[in-house]
Amino acid sequence: MKERGLALGFDVVGITTLEANAHARELDEWLDRGYAGSMTYLHRQANRRKAPAGIWPAARFAIVTLSNYYRATPENDGPQIARYARSVDYHQTLGRKLADLGAMVRELAPEARTRVYVDAGPVPERELAVRAGLGWIGKNMMLINPGLGSFTFIGVVLTDAELVPDLPFAADRCGSCRRCLDACPSQAFVAPRVMDARRCIAYLTIEHQGPFNDAERRSIGDWLFGCDVCQDVCPWNEKFAAQDYVDDSEFALFPELARLDATEFERLEEGEFQARFGALPLERAGLRGMRRNAAAVRLNRTER
């Protein structure tokens, strides 16, 4: 199965069982403190995130994949967009590949059933990835793979096929480093591995509903959609990650985004926004959200 996954183009593949999440108590505490903000779906999904066997009771194992999406983005002094959002929505790209991987499971085990998940549903992807031996969770709460860094998408195939699980990744290789915590522009980290999402630039520009207050507006700086700061400063991304690509087809950068002017969103109608950006993650914020973000970036620049 792992060989098949690598042949499909996944960078790393691991297998794990579906025992209860070892961080269940921390999840409850995080939710109780209100750190999830308006992401109420996390409250609804909590029980299944804590006990992943309940996601699909028939499942016995999870095949976990990592896909490196790092691309060196063109330097510009315009509004900033997170790397993952500069190419076609990964839900579509990885969804197809995971479906192919699920088909291969059923080919090797004809009686098997599968379900695939790409950053959707009540799946604790990072916890499963650690247990599948694919890396550790860094102080910025990102999964870090020692050979790829943290610019990766996590995919999961749940199956009732009989598989052999990998050993979990036991080491914490962050050591005393706290670059990600200190570099966060909005000071979203309450402590190592504890983030108040309500302060996070990615949350504010994507998940947050409604207008910004003054503090929220100022905190996003130049970030039009998402944020990469805590990953950009990580030594595992700066020095050790496998950041050079041979195949640029899957997550190719949309060149139009390098020339994007924040004022464009004020001029766009809904149909034109969908035509130009509907295939990109920017669609999640919608035209209204992108107009709000763009207005905040423009005002932040005038106040410098």
Protein Blocks (a to p, Z undefined) as FASTA:
>chain_A
ZZmmmmnopabdcdddfbdcfklmmmmmmmmnopnmmmlmlmmmmmmmmmmmlmpmmbmb
dcdddddfbdcddddfbdcddfklmcccfklmmmmmmmmmmmmmmmmmmmbccdddehea
jddfklmmmmnopaccdfkopacdfklojadcddddddfbdcddddddfbdcklmafklm
mmpmnlpafbghiacfklpmklmmmmpgcjddfklmmmnomafggcfklmmmpmklmmmp
cfbcfblmlmgccfklmmpcfklmmmpcfklmmmmmmmpmklmnommlmmmmmmmmmmmm
mmZZ
